[in-house]
Amino acid sequence: MMAQDYRELATTLRGRIDAGEFRQTGKLPTEDQLIEEYQTTRYRVRNAIAVLAEAGDVFPVRGSG
């Protein structure tokens, strides 16, 4: 899946969070993993995560990987 827009990627990730896909680890995949999986740019991944953080769906933990 090629993410066309960071908002689209944020919606996709929110759906995966809501489905409990990351419940085991409590972490999203790394930026590099998301870039690879969605064949997109770091810019889109970072902005999508920022949208999720702004909405309170995720929160960054510096240095946690």
C-alpha positions as CSV (number, residue, x, y, z in Angstrom):
1,M,0.0,0.0,0.0
2,M,1.4,3.4,-1.0
3,A,0.3,6.0,1.5
4,Q,-0.6,9.1,-0.6
5,D,-0.9,11.4,2.3
6,Y,0.2,11.5,5.9
7,R,-3.5,11.8,7.1
8,E,-4.4,8.7,5.2
9,L,-1.5,6.9,6.8
10,A,-2.6,8.2,10.2
11,T,-6.1,6.8,9.6
12,T,-4.7,3.5,8.6
13,L,-2.5,3.3,11.7
14,R,-5.4,4.4,14.0
15,G,-7.4,1.5,12.6
16,R,-4.6,-0.9,13.4
17,I,-4.3,0.5,16.9
18,D,-8.1,0.3,17.4
19,A,-8.0,-3.3,16.2
20,G,-5.5,-4.1,19.0
21,E,-2.7,-5.0,16.6
22,F,0.0,-3.4,18.7
23,R,-1.4,-4.5,22.1
24,Q,1.3,-7.1,22.7
25,T,4.2,-4.7,22.6
26,G,2.5,-1.5,23.3
27,K,4.6,0.1,20.5
28,L,4.1,1.0,16.9
29,P,6.6,-0.3,14.4
30,T,9.7,1.8,14.0
31,E,9.8,4.7,11.5
32,D,12.0,2.6,9.2
33,Q,9.6,-0.4,9.4
34,L,6.6,1.8,8.6
35,I,8.5,3.4,5.7
36,E,9.3,0.0,4.3
37,E,5.8,-1.4,4.9
38,Y,3.9,1.5,3.3
39,Q,6.6,2.3,0.7
40,T,6.5,6.0,1.8
41,T,8.7,8.7,3.1
42,R,10.0,9.5,6.6
43,Y,8.1,12.8,6.3
44,R,4.8,11.1,5.8
45,V,5.5,8.6,8.7
46,R,6.5,11.4,11.1
47,N,3.6,13.5,10.2
48,A,1.1,10.6,10.5
49,I,2.5,9.8,14.0
50,A,2.3,13.5,14.9
51,V,-1.4,13.5,14.0
52,L,-1.9,10.4,16.2
53,A,0.0,12.0,19.1
54,E,-2.0,15.2,18.7
55,A,-5.2,13.2,19.0
56,G,-3.9,11.4,22.0
57,D,-3.8,8.0,20.3
58,V,-0.1,7.5,20.8
59,F,2.6,9.3,22.8
60,P,6.3,9.4,22.0
61,V,8.8,7.9,24.4
62,R,12.2,9.2,23.4
63,G,14.9,6.5,23.1
64,S,12.4,3.6,23.3
65,G,12.9,2.4,19.7
